[in-house]
Structures are given as structure tokens and as C-alpha cells.
Amino acid sequence: MERNVPEYVSASVPVPLTARVPWYKSTFPSYFGIFLFVGYYLKLSGPTLGYASVSVSLLGLLVAGLLCFGLYYYVPAMLGMQTGRNLYVVGSSTFGTTGGFLIPGLLMGFLQVGWVAVDGTLASHFIMQGLNQTSRTLYSVIVIVWLYSLGWVAIKGLNYVSQFAKFMNWVPFAMMLIVLWTNRSGIPHYQPPQPDSLTGFLNALLITIGFFATAGAAGTDFGMNNGSRKDVVLGGLTGVAAGALIAGGISVLSVAGYLGRSAGPRNYDYTAAIASVGALAPVMFFLFAAACLVPTCFSSFIAANSFSTMLPKIPRAVSTMAGVTLSAILALTGVADNLVGFFSIIAASFGPICGAMMADYLLAGRRWSGPRLGINWAGCIAWVVGFLVGIPEHIPGIPASLVKADNPAWLYAFASGFLIYLLLARLGLRPPVVELGTGKRP
């Protein structure tokens, strides 16, 4: 009996091996550029250096980068490399051809809406600081112009933006080195005001993993452009593990140096370290804003792809601008200012997705089993439980002791998704695999 699969699965065409590129031309620069985005390290130092020494904070970033590589990036990237297909298609094994509409399909789109709001918020704040202005009206105008103009670019395509990204990704890196050099003398003098090494260490993990989680699952889209496991591993180690340590480490060292040589009130925000460079600071604020242009376009583009793929009857321009409008609301109301809170939601959302995908990958013999018909209840239940485990602070009645940093719920979310998928798969809660293209069972 023939069983149809949705068009987003049946119409997918794998990337041919002849079109694949090596890791140093694809995965490494893309992921390293992601970690150079100021949204990662802007608020990183308060939750880390506020409790732990510089060395402990750096150790946390090292471990965080390795966890991002091993738990969140490796399996999606390997599945992409093996199949040549994107995350939405590959995810139809773990969550089903119908379940995949929501997870990771629309979920990825809605979280990218959040990222667009964060990108627009950061860019607008940097522009305001560069202008030395505090007007809320001017800030609102900048947010609206920034988001809607770049949303329009995302609708038209990203060819020019991709070329621009190859240059702009390195602009914040150069500025970070300037900030570090300016504040280098204060690094040996920094001491945390509230010594609690475990909290600082785990906060480094929380922020890094939360920032990276969606990009980790999107490793499928990066992996499908790689030709071998070597490309997947080397690209991940240099772009993900090293990217987290280098970008995060430079910012932590810069803030520690700024605080170590400053006699004024403690300000752990990275913008304070930027301001310490003196006359060059206004220019740097504008350049950091410019560096937000590429992430805003890419996030808008990914959201547009998600909505147009999963909801093809809605015109791409309509769904994109609807997403941009929601992003603008999040930015203007101040919701997008809570970076650490946003990262915790991302970790809770994509932790169980990556955990379930890893379980599915191992059960299939370290390969892609193929799309599963309808809803894969093993994957969907694993995601629901993992998500609830990952956000205990948002659930009424949960004791405060369960939401402290020394109880890393975001890591438990990944483990829950992994273990529950294994259990439910063994209990037979997975639907049958269907063949791509024909809709027939193999």
C-alpha cells in the first residue's frame, strides 16, 4: 500500500558529493563567525566572572565548547553529511513526517524570530551608544528601520549578504583584540566579588550551550555541504569548540582586565570594556552594530525558510514580515534584552531535539533511518518531557532549589530527550519508515 509523505520531504534533493566543500571553506568560518557575534559574549562575564576566577571561567568555556561539539553539533552534522539533506528532512526520522512540521520545523522558525529580535535590539543599542543618545523614540525608530529593511533583504535572497559576511565576520574579532589589548594590564588583578566557582563554571556552560543550541541542530545544514567525517570533525573542533573558547575567552579576559584596572563601580557588561578604549569607542560601537547586520539577515532568512517550507500556502513575504513584526514587538517591549533568559529557553527547546536525534542515530547504526510516517511519538514525547525538564523556573510550584545554577536543567533536558527516546523506541512507539520519493515502505 502506498503511503504519501509531505512535499517538504518527498521533494528534497540531496546535495551531490561533487558540490561538497572542505571544512575550512564552510563549517569552520561559519561557526567561528557565529561565536564572534556580540550577542554571545555581551552578557557572558557577569554570570561567570561575577562568581569565578578568570581561569575557572576559561575552563568552563573550554568544556562548554566541547559539549556543544559532542552533544549538539556532531550527530546532526554527520546526518547531514551522510544524507546530503537539510535538518527538516533529517528530523522527519526522529519526529515523523507529520511531527516534523512542528519539531524542528516551525519551532526553528519561531526561535529565529526571537533571534531576529535580539539582533535588532543589540544593533540598535550599539547605534544609540555610538551616537551618545538615550531617546526611547529614536531607539524605536532605529529598531523598526533595522528589522523591516533587513527582513526585506531576507525575502529577496542572501547572495550579497553571504559575500559581505566573509569580510564582516572578522571585523568584531579585530575589535575584540583591540579591547583586550587596552585592558590587558588589569587581568592579573581581578578577583571575583562572590567566590562560587561551581556557579561561575556552570553559568559558562549554560550561556554557551543556550547560545549555540539552534546552531548545533542546524549542523545538518552545514554537514550536508561536507564530503567526509573528517570535514565534520575538523570543522566542528575549529569552528565550534575553538570558537566558543576563543571568542568567549577574549571577552572574559577583556572584562576582567577592565575591572582589574578600574576603581569605579563593577560593570560586567562587555560594552563597558569597549568604552574603555577611549576616543575609538564610538566608532567601535558603530562597527559592532554593523556586525549585527549579517546575523539579522541570516536569522530572518532561516525563519522565512522554516515558515515557507512548513506552510507553503502562505506567501513567503507575508510569513516573513509577520515574523519581523513579532520580532519588533519583542525588541520594543524589552523582552529581547534578557539574553541569558532567552538562551535558557533555547537550550530547553533544542537540548531534547539533539538528544532524541542522537538516540535515533545510534539505534539506526550511526546512520539516518529515513523518514517515519506520521508522528513519531517516541521523539515528540521525548521533546515535551525534555523541554519541561529544561525550564523548571517557568513551571509554577517548582522549588527554587531546582532552578539554581548548580542544578543544570539545560543539560538534563538533553539527557531526558536521549534516554526517553531510547526507552520509547524500544517499546515500539516509532511508526514505520517510508521510502523517499515513492511514499512506499522499503
Protein Blocks (a to p, Z undefined) as FASTA:
>chain_A
ZZdddfklmmpccddfklpccfklmmmmmmmmmmmpmklmmmmmmmmmmmmcfklmmmmm
mmmmmmmmmmmmmmmmmmmmmnopafklmmmmmnojklmmmmmmlmmmmmmmmmmmmmmm
mmmmmmmmmnopabfklmmmmmmmmmmmmmmmmmnopklmmmmmmmmmmmmmmmmmmmmm
mmmmmmmmpccfbgcfklmmmmmmmmmmmmmmmmmmmmmmmmmmpcbfklmmmmmmmmmm
mmmmmmmmmmmmmmmmmmmmpcbdcdfbfklmmmmnommlmmmmmmmmmmmmmmmmmmmm
mmmmmmmmmmmmbcfklmmmmmmmmmmmmmmnommmmmmlmmmmmmmmmmmmmmmmmmmm
mmnoopaebjcehjafklmmmmmmmmmmmmmmlpghiafklmcfklcfklmmmmmmmmmm
mmmmmnopaccdddehjlpaZZ
